[in-house]
Amino acid sequence: MKRSLLMSALVLALAASLPACGGGTAEGGPAKDGESGGKEGEASSGDPIADLKTSVDAIQKEIDGLFEPIKNADGVIAAITTLPTDLKAKVKGKLDAKKIMAEAAKILDGAEPAYEAMGLEGEGKAMVQERFDKLKALVASVKALPEKVAALPAKFEELPKKLLAAAPAAAKAAAKAKAPFGVSAEDKKKAEEDVKTLEGFKTSIPEKVNGWKKDLADLPAKAKDIPAKMAKAVKG
């Protein structure tokens, strides 16, 4: 895996995607009450306010998922670096450290390591497999960053549309919350919560989108050293 190629792809993906984050204005006016206001084919619960919250939570989960491997990268890489030393405490007899690290290097190129060729059994083999699996996951995460980053801005742009789509439902909820009779206490409570939720989103969604855009802009700096660190680790 070439560090320069990988990070160039990541930077290009960010450059292509971040300008699309800009306005956040919805087109075509609010959707009809009960419609999601999202992309065609997107699942809707029939509750636009709940759908909006689900979308916000889903994007936050994706952002967190992008950064989680990066946060754990140094630990994964350190475990590969110390693998030969750690194995010596577990394995009896001769240990071919160069062979083990050569198999680790295959992972960086997207190839499968030959576990049997390392001549390890029991705890030693289990240790290698566990650490190699974590290295595989890290490599896959870094390689997938450009595609995942490029997909996020379009999701940001859907949120203002869904906010507009939820407005009629919020108006009904407000009327229900103020109704003097004919509405159960449970329904009134939900209506009040819906109104409060939507009012909060009017402020929090623009703030969240700006925060997410900054997170994506910061991502290359956080990830840029990972390929070189992995390459250095497998050299032993």
Residue, then its C-alpha position, 0 to 999 in steps of 0.5 A: m500500500k503506497r502512502s502517497l497514493l492512499m493519502s492523495a485519494l483521501v485528499l481528492a475525495l475531501a476536496a470534491s465533497l466539502p464544497a457540497c456541504g455549503g448552503g444547506t438550503a432545501e429546494g422545492g419547499p416543505a414536503k407534505d405532512g407524513e413524507s420523509g423529505g429524504k431521497e427516493g426509496e429512503a425508509s420512513s417511519g411516517d413520523p417526520i420528526a422521528d425520521l429527522k432525529t434518526s438521520v442526525d443520529a445515523i450521520q453522527k454514528e458514521i462520523d464516529g465510525l470514521f474516527e474510531p480506527i484512527k484513534n486506535a491506530d497507534g495501539v494496533i501498530a504498536a502491537i505489530t511492532t512488538l509482536p516478535t518480542d511478545l511471541k518470544a515469551k509465548v513460543k518455545g524453540k526457534l522463532d523466525a521474526k523476519k518471516i512473521m513480519a513479512e507475512a504482516a507486510k502482505i496485509l498492507d498490500g491487501a494479501e492474506p498472510a500465510y499463517e501456517a508458513m510461520g510455524l506457530e501453534g497454540e498461544g503464539k498462533a492465536m496472538v498473531q491472528e488476533r493482531f493481524d486481524k486488527l491490522k487488517a481492519l485498520v488497513a481496510s478502514v484507511k482505504a475506505l476513508p475517501e469513499k466514506v468521506a465523499a458520501l457524507p456531504a449529500k447526507f448533510e444536505e438532506l437534513p434541512k429538507k427533512l427539517l422543512a418536511a417535519a414543519p407541518a407535523a410540528a404545527k399539528a403537534a403544537a395545536k395538539a399540545k394546546a388543545p383544552f380537551g379531546v387529547s389524552a395526557e400521553d398524546k399531549k406529552k408526546a406533542e410537547e416533546d415533538v415541538k421541543t425536539l423540532e425547535g432544538f433541531k433548528t439550531s442544532i442541525p446547522e451547528k452539527v453540520n458545521g462541526w461535521k464539516k470541520d471534522l472531515a477537513d481535519l481527517p487527512a491530518k489525523a490519518k496521513d501518518i498511519p500508512a507510513k507507521m504501518a509500513k515501518a512497523v512491519k519492517g521489524 
